[in-house]
Amino acid sequence: MTDIDSLLAHPAERSADAQLDTLEQRVWQRVGLAEERRHLGRIRTLAVTGALLFGVINGGFGLLVPATPPSEIGVLTLAAGLSPLSGMGIVG
């Protein structure tokens, strides 16, 4: 037997008054849960918007800072190809 079959077979066990006594309380609980979820959604949206705004502002200020000129010591790096071993095909 399924749940529906058992409910139809024994209707006296579940009276209509028993279901309706707690109906309003269950409805208000669902309304409260929906409002709480909506409130948490707003907080989450506000947090993401704030983080995005913070990133955009910091990125904008990063563009205003002048770029540093290349260092004069750059000729001593391995990428410069001035190593004595570079002539032999050995790259570090």
N, CA, C and O atoms as CSV, one atom per row, in Angstrom:
chain,resi,resn,atom,element,x,y,z
A,1,MET,N,N,0.831,-1.199,0.000
A,1,MET,CA,C,0.000,0.000,0.000
A,1,MET,C,C,0.869,1.253,0.000
A,1,MET,O,O,1.900,1.312,0.670
A,2,THR,N,N,0.444,2.229,-0.744
A,2,THR,CA,C,1.146,3.508,-0.755
A,2,THR,C,C,0.578,4.400,0.333
A,2,THR,O,O,-0.374,4.022,1.016
A,3,ASP,N,N,1.147,5.559,0.496
A,3,ASP,CA,C,0.670,6.497,1.516
A,3,ASP,C,C,-0.757,6.932,1.231
A,3,ASP,O,O,-1.562,7.072,2.152
A,4,ILE,N,N,-1.068,7.141,-0.016
A,4,ILE,CA,C,-2.414,7.584,-0.368
A,4,ILE,C,C,-3.426,6.484,-0.057
A,4,ILE,O,O,-4.519,6.756,0.440
A,5,ASP,N,N,-3.049,5.240,-0.355
A,5,ASP,CA,C,-3.950,4.127,-0.064
A,5,ASP,C,C,-4.210,3.999,1.430
A,5,ASP,O,O,-5.341,3.759,1.853
A,6,SER,N,N,-3.157,4.160,2.226
A,6,SER,CA,C,-3.344,4.037,3.676
A,6,SER,C,C,-4.174,5.196,4.224
A,6,SER,O,O,-4.963,5.003,5.149
A,7,LEU,N,N,-4.010,6.376,3.677
A,7,LEU,CA,C,-4.823,7.515,4.130
A,7,LEU,C,C,-6.289,7.328,3.754
A,7,LEU,O,O,-7.182,7.670,4.529
A,8,LEU,N,N,-6.532,6.791,2.582
A,8,LEU,CA,C,-7.911,6.556,2.165
A,8,LEU,C,C,-8.542,5.404,2.943
A,8,LEU,O,O,-9.751,5.399,3.178
A,9,ALA,N,N,-7.737,4.442,3.336
A,9,ALA,CA,C,-8.261,3.294,4.072
A,9,ALA,C,C,-8.611,3.653,5.513
A,9,ALA,O,O,-9.520,3.060,6.093
A,10,HIS,N,N,-7.900,4.615,6.096
A,10,HIS,CA,C,-8.123,4.983,7.502
A,10,HIS,C,C,-8.350,6.485,7.627
A,10,HIS,O,O,-7.485,7.182,8.157
A,11,PRO,N,N,-9.467,7.002,7.164
A,11,PRO,CA,C,-9.686,8.453,7.221
A,11,PRO,C,C,-9.942,8.958,8.636
A,11,PRO,O,O,-9.769,10.150,8.888
A,12,ALA,N,N,-10.338,8.119,9.549
A,12,ALA,CA,C,-10.652,8.576,10.901
A,12,ALA,C,C,-9.395,8.946,11.677
A,12,ALA,O,O,-9.463,9.737,12.618
A,13,GLU,N,N,-8.247,8.388,11.297
A,13,GLU,CA,C,-7.009,8.677,12.025
A,13,GLU,C,C,-6.543,10.116,11.816
A,13,GLU,O,O,-5.881,10.687,12.683
A,14,ARG,N,N,-6.883,10.694,10.683
A,14,ARG,CA,C,-6.471,12.079,10.414
A,14,ARG,C,C,-7.720,12.905,10.211
A,14,ARG,O,O,-8.327,12.883,9.140
A,15,SER,N,N,-8.093,13.619,11.223
A,15,SER,CA,C,-9.281,14.458,11.101
A,15,SER,C,C,-8.912,15.791,10.463
A,15,SER,O,O,-7.765,16.231,10.542
A,16,ALA,N,N,-9.876,16.420,9.841
A,16,ALA,CA,C,-9.651,17.711,9.184
A,16,ALA,C,C,-9.344,18.785,10.206
A,16,ALA,O,O,-8.600,19.719,9.905
A,17,ASP,N,N,-9.895,18.682,11.405
A,17,ASP,CA,C,-9.639,19.686,12.448
A,17,ASP,C,C,-8.180,19.653,12.895
A,17,ASP,O,O,-7.600,20.700,13.183
A,18,ALA,N,N,-7.585,18.474,12.955
A,18,ALA,CA,C,-6.194,18.361,13.387
A,18,ALA,C,C,-5.257,19.046,12.387
A,18,ALA,O,O,-4.261,19.650,12.786
A,19,GLN,N,N,-5.567,18.956,11.113
A,19,GLN,CA,C,-4.730,19.600,10.102
A,19,GLN,C,C,-4.908,21.109,10.121
A,19,GLN,O,O,-3.936,21.846,9.956
A,20,LEU,N,N,-6.111,21.572,10.316
A,20,LEU,CA,C,-6.383,23.007,10.245
A,20,LEU,C,C,-5.953,23.743,11.503
A,20,LEU,O,O,-5.762,24.959,11.466
A,21,ASP,N,N,-5.798,23.031,12.620
A,21,ASP,CA,C,-5.376,23.693,13.854
A,21,ASP,C,C,-3.984,24.291,13.729
A,21,ASP,O,O,-3.717,25.359,14.280
A,22,THR,N,N,-3.110,23.628,13.024
A,22,THR,CA,C,-1.727,24.099,12.911
A,22,THR,C,C,-1.431,24.733,11.554
A,22,THR,O,O,-0.284,25.078,11.269
A,23,LEU,N,N,-2.438,24.886,10.731
A,23,LEU,CA,C,-2.217,25.409,9.387
A,23,LEU,C,C,-1.642,26.819,9.404
A,23,LEU,O,O,-0.663,27.099,8.713
A,24,GLU,N,N,-2.241,27.703,10.185
A,24,GLU,CA,C,-1.774,29.090,10.205
A,24,GLU,C,C,-0.344,29.181,10.719
A,24,GLU,O,O,0.466,29.938,10.183
A,25,GLN,N,N,-0.036,28.418,11.747
A,25,GLN,CA,C,1.320,28.423,12.298
A,25,GLN,C,C,2.336,27.942,11.260
A,25,GLN,O,O,3.415,28.521,11.133
A,26,ARG,N,N,1.991,26.876,10.512
A,26,ARG,CA,C,2.900,26.375,9.491
A,26,ARG,C,C,3.071,27.379,8.348
A,26,ARG,O,O,4.164,27.511,7.797
A,27,VAL,N,N,1.996,28.084,7.993
A,27,VAL,CA,C,2.084,29.093,6.933
A,27,VAL,C,C,3.004,30.223,7.359
A,27,VAL,O,O,3.839,30.662,6.569
A,28,TRP,N,N,2.872,30.705,8.590
A,28,TRP,CA,C,3.720,31.802,9.051
A,28,TRP,C,C,5.174,31.369,9.194
A,28,TRP,O,O,6.082,32.180,9.008
A,29,GLN,N,N,5.401,30.108,9.521
A,29,GLN,CA,C,6.779,29.610,9.562
A,29,GLN,C,C,7.399,29.638,8.171
A,29,GLN,O,O,8.554,30.030,8.005
A,30,ARG,N,N,6.630,29.222,7.179
A,30,ARG,CA,C,7.138,29.262,5.798
A,30,ARG,C,C,7.386,30.694,5.337
A,30,ARG,O,O,8.375,30.964,4.655
A,31,VAL,N,N,6.503,31.603,5.701
A,31,VAL,CA,C,6.688,33.013,5.343
A,31,VAL,C,C,7.956,33.552,5.997
A,31,VAL,O,O,8.727,34.275,5.366
A,32,GLY,N,N,8.169,33.200,7.260
A,32,GLY,CA,C,9.378,33.641,7.962
A,32,GLY,C,C,10.640,33.103,7.322
A,32,GLY,O,O,11.625,33.828,7.185
A,33,LEU,N,N,10.624,31.839,6.929
A,33,LEU,CA,C,11.791,31.253,6.261
A,33,LEU,C,C,12.059,31.918,4.912
A,33,LEU,O,O,13.213,32.142,4.548
A,34,ALA,N,N,11.003,32.230,4.178
A,34,ALA,CA,C,11.182,32.892,2.880
A,34,ALA,C,C,11.768,34.288,3.066
A,34,ALA,O,O,12.633,34.705,2.297
A,35,GLU,N,N,11.303,35.007,4.080
A,35,GLU,CA,C,11.850,36.351,4.338
A,35,GLU,C,C,13.300,36.274,4.768
A,35,GLU,O,O,14.112,37.114,4.381
A,36,GLU,N,N,13.632,35.265,5.572
A,36,GLU,CA,C,15.013,35.114,6.011
A,36,GLU,C,C,15.931,34.806,4.831
A,36,GLU,O,O,17.029,35.355,4.740
A,37,ARG,N,N,15.485,33.927,3.923
A,37,ARG,CA,C,16.289,33.627,2.732
A,37,ARG,C,C,16.471,34.861,1.862
A,37,ARG,O,O,17.554,35.099,1.327
A,38,ARG,N,N,15.419,35.636,1.725
A,38,ARG,CA,C,15.502,36.850,0.916
A,38,ARG,C,C,16.475,37.843,1.549
A,38,ARG,O,O,17.240,38.501,0.845
A,39,HIS,N,N,16.444,37.949,2.875
A,39,HIS,CA,C,17.345,38.868,3.579
A,39,HIS,C,C,18.801,38.424,3.403
A,39,HIS,O,O,19.676,39.255,3.159
A,40,LEU,N,N,19.061,37.124,3.524
A,40,LEU,CA,C,20.423,36.627,3.326
A,40,LEU,C,C,20.880,36.833,1.888
A,40,LEU,O,O,22.061,37.081,1.644
A,41,GLY,N,N,19.971,36.733,0.946
A,41,GLY,CA,C,20.312,36.998,-0.449
A,41,GLY,C,C,20.717,38.444,-0.664
A,41,GLY,O,O,21.646,38.733,-1.419
A,42,ARG,N,N,20.018,39.348,0.002
A,42,ARG,CA,C,20.377,40.766,-0.107
A,42,ARG,C,C,21.750,41.040,0.494
A,42,ARG,O,O,22.543,41.794,-0.070
A,43,ILE,N,N,22.024,40.425,1.638
A,43,ILE,CA,C,23.332,40.615,2.276
A,43,ILE,C,C,24.434,40.066,1.378
A,43,ILE,O,O,25.481,40.696,1.225
A,44,ARG,N,N,24.206,38.903,0.788
A,44,ARG,CA,C,25.200,38.300,-0.100
A,44,ARG,C,C,25.436,39.198,-1.318
A,44,ARG,O,O,26.579,39.407,-1.725
A,45,THR,N,N,24.366,39.721,-1.891
A,45,THR,CA,C,24.492,40.612,-3.045
A,45,THR,C,C,25.262,41.878,-2.666
A,45,THR,O,O,26.096,42.352,-3.438
A,46,LEU,N,N,24.987,42.417,-1.496
A,46,LEU,CA,C,25.693,43.610,-1.037
A,46,LEU,C,C,27.180,43.319,-0.842
A,46,LEU,O,O,28.022,44.148,-1.190
A,47,ALA,N,N,27.509,42.156,-0.291
A,47,ALA,CA,C,28.914,41.804,-0.077
A,47,ALA,C,C,29.658,41.644,-1.401
A,47,ALA,O,O,30.788,42.111,-1.537
A,48,VAL,N,N,29.034,40.991,-2.369
A,48,VAL,CA,C,29.682,40.807,-3.676
A,48,VAL,C,C,29.847,42.150,-4.382
A,48,VAL,O,O,30.880,42.409,-5.000
A,49,THR,N,N,28.834,42.999,-4.291
A,49,THR,CA,C,28.920,44.322,-4.910
A,49,THR,C,C,30.031,45.147,-4.268
A,49,THR,O,O,30.780,45.836,-4.961
A,50,GLY,N,N,30.135,45.074,-2.947
A,50,GLY,CA,C,31.199,45.800,-2.254
A,50,GLY,C,C,32.579,45.310,-2.651
A,50,GLY,O,O,33.490,46.113,-2.857
A,51,ALA,N,N,32.741,44.000,-2.759
A,51,ALA,CA,C,34.046,43.446,-3.157
A,51,ALA,C,C,34.396,43.850,-4.586
A,51,ALA,O,O,35.547,44.172,-4.881
A,52,LEU,N,N,33.405,43.831,-5.466
A,52,LEU,CA,C,33.640,44.240,-6.848
A,52,LEU,C,C,34.018,45.713,-6.922
A,52,LEU,O,O,34.944,46.080,-7.645
A,53,LEU,N,N,33.321,46.545,-6.190
A,53,LEU,CA,C,33.624,47.972,-6.165
A,53,LEU,C,C,35.017,48.224,-5.607
A,53,LEU,O,O,35.763,49.052,-6.129
A,54,PHE,N,N,35.362,47.506,-4.542
A,54,PHE,CA,C,36.696,47.634,-3.954
A,54,PHE,C,C,37.776,47.264,-4.976
A,54,PHE,O,O,38.789,47.955,-5.085
A,55,GLY,N,N,37.561,46.182,-5.720
A,55,GLY,CA,C,38.531,45.764,-6.729
A,55,GLY,C,C,38.663,46.758,-7.865
A,55,GLY,O,O,39.767,47.021,-8.341
A,56,VAL,N,N,37.537,47.313,-8.302
A,56,VAL,CA,C,37.570,48.282,-9.398
A,56,VAL,C,C,38.279,49.566,-8.959
A,56,VAL,O,O,39.057,50.144,-9.718
A,57,ILE,N,N,38.007,49.999,-7.747
A,57,ILE,CA,C,38.660,51.225,-7.258
A,57,ILE,C,C,40.163,51.007,-7.135
A,57,ILE,O,O,40.951,51.848,-7.567
A,58,ASN,N,N,40.565,49.875,-6.542
A,58,ASN,CA,C,42.006,49.618,-6.403
A,58,ASN,C,C,42.672,49.429,-7.755
A,58,ASN,O,O,43.808,49.864,-7.943
A,59,GLY,N,N,41.999,48.798,-8.691
A,59,GLY,CA,C,42.553,48.650,-10.031
A,59,GLY,C,C,42.689,49.986,-10.729
A,59,GLY,O,O,43.658,50.216,-11.453
A,60,GLY,N,N,41.725,50.869,-10.520
A,60,GLY,CA,C,41.793,52.205,-11.114
A,60,GLY,C,C,42.953,53.008,-10.565
A,60,GLY,O,O,43.642,53.706,-11.308
A,61,PHE,N,N,43.170,52.907,-9.249
A,61,PHE,CA,C,44.306,53.608,-8.660
A,61,PHE,C,C,45.626,52.992,-9.127
A,61,PHE,O,O,46.636,53.688,-9.232
A,62,GLY,N,N,45.616,51.701,-9.403
A,62,GLY,CA,C,46.823,51.051,-9.907
A,62,GLY,C,C,47.208,51.553,-11.291
A,62,GLY,O,O,48.387,51.582,-11.643
A,63,LEU,N,N,46.219,51.944,-12.067
A,63,LEU,CA,C,46.521,52.496,-13.395
A,63,LEU,C,C,47.097,53.904,-13.308
A,63,LEU,O,O,47.819,54.333,-14.208
A,64,LEU,N,N,46.787,54.623,-12.238
A,64,LEU,CA,C,47.274,55.986,-12.091
A,64,LEU,C,C,48.730,56.036,-11.646
A,64,LEU,O,O,49.402,57.044,-11.865
A,65,VAL,N,N,49.227,54.978,-11.031
A,65,VAL,CA,C,50.608,54.953,-10.563
A,65,VAL,C,C,51.510,54.781,-11.783
A,65,VAL,O,O,51.297,53.880,-12.594
A,66,PRO,N,N,52.511,55.640,-11.910
A,66,PRO,CA,C,53.380,55.524,-13.090
A,66,PRO,C,C,54.163,54.216,-13.070
A,66,PRO,O,O,54.550,53.725,-12.010
A,67,ALA,N,N,54.386,53.670,-14.240
A,67,ALA,CA,C,55.148,52.418,-14.362
A,67,ALA,C,C,56.611,52.678,-14.035
A,67,ALA,O,O,57.157,53.728,-14.374
A,68,THR,N,N,57.231,51.725,-13.380
A,68,THR,CA,C,58.636,51.889,-13.035
A,68,THR,C,C,59.489,51.622,-14.272
A,68,THR,O,O,59.205,50.694,-15.030
A,69,PRO,N,N,60.513,52.412,-14.480
A,69,PRO,CA,C,61.380,52.182,-15.647
A,69,PRO,C,C,62.165,50.886,-15.462
A,69,PRO,O,O,62.367,50.436,-14.334
A,70,PRO,N,N,62.602,50.294,-16.550
A,70,PRO,CA,C,63.388,49.057,-16.417
A,70,PRO,C,C,64.681,49.317,-15.662
A,70,PRO,O,O,65.289,50.380,-15.790
A,71,SER,N,N,65.081,48.360,-14.896
A,71,SER,CA,C,66.271,48.501,-14.067
A,71,SER,C,C,67.532,48.415,-14.929
A,71,SER,O,O,67.564,47.709,-15.937
A,72,GLU,N,N,68.560,49.143,-14.518
A,72,GLU,CA,C,69.835,49.103,-15.247
A,72,GLU,C,C,70.564,47.788,-15.016
A,72,GLU,O,O,71.446,47.416,-15.790
A,73,ILE,N,N,70.204,47.105,-13.981
A,73,ILE,CA,C,70.863,45.841,-13.676
A,73,ILE,C,C,70.291,44.702,-14.519
A,73,ILE,O,O,70.718,43.556,-14.383
A,74,GLY,N,N,69.349,45.007,-15.368
A,74,GLY,CA,C,68.725,44.001,-16.212
A,74,GLY,C,C,69.678,43.332,-17.183
A,74,GLY,O,O,69.391,42.238,-17.669
A,75,VAL,N,N,70.812,43.966,-17.479
A,75,VAL,CA,C,71.775,43.360,-18.407
A,75,VAL,C,C,72.488,42.175,-17.765
A,75,VAL,O,O,73.128,41.388,-18.462
A,76,LEU,N,N,72.385,42.042,-16.464
A,76,LEU,CA,C,73.073,40.952,-15.780
A,76,LEU,C,C,72.181,39.727,-15.571
A,76,LEU,O,O,72.608,38.741,-14.970
A,77,THR,N,N,70.981,39.788,-16.052
A,77,THR,CA,C,70.081,38.645,-15.881
A,77,THR,C,C,70.373,37.570,-16.911
A,77,THR,O,O,71.039,37.823,-17.915
A,78,LEU,N,N,69.871,36.371,-16.660
A,78,LEU,CA,C,70.071,35.268,-17.601
A,78,LEU,C,C,69.345,35.524,-18.915
A,78,LEU,O,O,69.763,35.037,-19.966
A,79,ALA,N,N,68.257,36.290,-18.855
A,79,ALA,CA,C,67.488,36.560,-20.063
A,79,ALA,C,C,68.245,37.467,-21.032
A,79,ALA,O,O,67.892,37.533,-22.209
A,80,ALA,N,N,69.266,38.158,-20.564
A,80,ALA,CA,C,70.027,39.056,-21.433
A,80,ALA,C,C,70.924,38.291,-22.404
A,80,ALA,O,O,71.337,38.836,-23.427
A,81,GLY,N,N,71.221,37.049,-22.092
A,81,GLY,CA,C,72.049,36.240,-22.996
A,81,GLY,C,C,73.525,36.607,-22.963
A,81,GLY,O,O,74.239,36.338,-23.929
A,82,LEU,N,N,74.000,37.208,-21.891
A,82,LEU,CA,C,75.396,37.626,-21.807
A,82,LEU,C,C,76.250,36.662,-20.991
A,82,LEU,O,O,77.376,36.991,-20.619
A,83,SER,N,N,75.735,35.512,-20.723
A,83,SER,CA,C,76.473,34.526,-19.940
A,83,SER,C,C,77.579,33.925,-20.807
A,83,SER,O,O,77.396,33.769,-22.014
A,84,PRO,N,N,78.710,33.591,-20.217
A,84,PRO,CA,C,79.778,32.953,-21.002
A,84,PRO,C,C,79.344,31.598,-21.554
A,84,PRO,O,O,79.922,31.121,-22.531
A,85,LEU,N,N,78.346,30.973,-20.952
A,85,LEU,CA,C,77.908,29.668,-21.425
A,85,LEU,C,C,76.885,29.782,-22.552
A,85,LEU,O,O,76.561,28.773,-23.179
A,86,SER,N,N,76.368,30.975,-22.829
A,86,SER,CA,C,75.342,31.100,-23.854
A,86,SER,C,C,75.888,30.850,-25.252
A,86,SER,O,O,75.138,30.443,-26.139
A,87,GLY,N,N,77.160,31.081,-25.463
A,87,GLY,CA,C,77.768,30.815,-26.764
A,87,GLY,C,C,77.852,29.336,-27.082
A,87,GLY,O,O,77.951,28.944,-28.245
A,88,MET,N,N,77.812,28.508,-26.032
A,88,MET,CA,C,77.920,27.057,-26.221
A,88,MET,C,C,76.538,26.414,-26.310
A,88,MET,O,O,76.430,25.191,-26.395
A,89,GLY,N,N,75.508,27.207,-26.290
A,89,GLY,CA,C,74.144,26.694,-26.394
A,89,GLY,C,C,73.546,26.278,-25.062
A,89,GLY,O,O,72.482,25.661,-25.020
A,90,ILE,N,N,74.219,26.611,-23.985
A,90,ILE,CA,C,73.708,26.286,-22.650
A,90,ILE,C,C,73.008,27.522,-22.107
A,90,ILE,O,O,73.621,28.572,-21.913
A,91,VAL,N,N,71.737,27.376,-21.872
A,91,VAL,CA,C,70.968,28.508,-21.358
A,91,VAL,C,C,70.541,28.155,-19.960
A,91,VAL,O,O,70.037,27.058,-19.717
A,92,GLY,N,N,70.742,29.091,-19.018
A,92,GLY,CA,C,70.435,28.823,-17.616
A,92,GLY,C,C,69.025,29.012,-17.248
A,92,GLY,O,O,68.657,28.814,-16.090
